[in-house]
Amino acid sequence: MKLNKLKIGKIETPGNLLLAPMADVTNLAFRLLCRQNGADLTYTEMISADALLNENRKSLLKGLSSPEDRPFGVQLVGSSPEKLRELRS
């Protein structure tokens, strides 16, 4: 049963069913499957900020999305606040 809308910053979802980030599980295909079954918001698995900044192919694929996968969250990991900020640009 869906409950109230969820609002995070400027993002508002139609309901509050969320798919938590799970390593080696929450790829795009799985997130889309969960959306078809009611998920309002999905997350990628943890992605290294360093790997993204270095354009590591495997890490870039973890963040792959599509219009049907909106809104979605990206779980980032890193030890450098500067590098994490750099990803916002």
KAMO-V523996 format. One record per residue. N is the residue number from 1. RES is the residue in one small letter. PHI is phi as a letter, one per 30 degrees, with the letter a starting at -180 (NA if undefined). Layout:
n=N res=RES phi=PHI
n=N res=RES phi=PHI
This chain:
n=1 res=m phi=NA
n=2 res=k phi=d
n=3 res=l phi=c
n=4 res=n phi=d
n=5 res=k phi=d
n=6 res=l phi=c
n=7 res=k phi=b
n=8 res=i phi=b
n=9 res=g phi=i
n=10 res=k phi=c
n=11 res=i phi=c
n=12 res=e phi=b
n=13 res=t phi=c
n=14 res=p phi=d
n=15 res=g phi=b
n=16 res=n phi=b
n=17 res=l phi=d
n=18 res=l phi=c
n=19 res=l phi=c
n=20 res=a phi=d
n=21 res=p phi=d
n=22 res=m phi=b
n=23 res=a phi=e
n=24 res=d phi=i
n=25 res=v phi=b
n=26 res=t phi=d
n=27 res=n phi=d
n=28 res=l phi=e
n=29 res=a phi=e
n=30 res=f phi=d
n=31 res=r phi=d
n=32 res=l phi=d
n=33 res=l phi=d
n=34 res=c phi=d
n=35 res=r phi=d
n=36 res=q phi=d
n=37 res=n phi=c
n=38 res=g phi=j
n=39 res=a phi=d
n=40 res=d phi=c
n=41 res=l phi=b
n=42 res=t phi=b
n=43 res=y phi=b
n=44 res=t phi=d
n=45 res=e phi=d
n=46 res=m phi=d
n=47 res=i phi=b
n=48 res=s phi=d
n=49 res=a phi=d
n=50 res=d phi=e
n=51 res=a phi=d
n=52 res=l phi=d
n=53 res=l phi=d
n=54 res=n phi=d
n=55 res=e phi=h
n=56 res=n phi=d
n=57 res=r phi=e
n=58 res=k phi=d
n=59 res=s phi=d
n=60 res=l phi=d
n=61 res=l phi=d
n=62 res=k phi=d
n=63 res=g phi=c
n=64 res=l phi=e
n=65 res=s phi=b
n=66 res=s phi=a
n=67 res=p phi=e
n=68 res=e phi=d
n=69 res=d phi=c
n=70 res=r phi=b
n=71 res=p phi=d
n=72 res=f phi=b
n=73 res=g phi=c
n=74 res=v phi=c
n=75 res=q phi=c
n=76 res=l phi=c
n=77 res=v phi=b
n=78 res=g phi=a
n=79 res=s phi=c
n=80 res=s phi=c
n=81 res=p phi=e
n=82 res=e phi=d
n=83 res=k phi=d
n=84 res=l phi=d
n=85 res=r phi=d
n=86 res=e phi=d
n=87 res=l phi=d
n=88 res=r phi=d
n=89 res=s phi=d
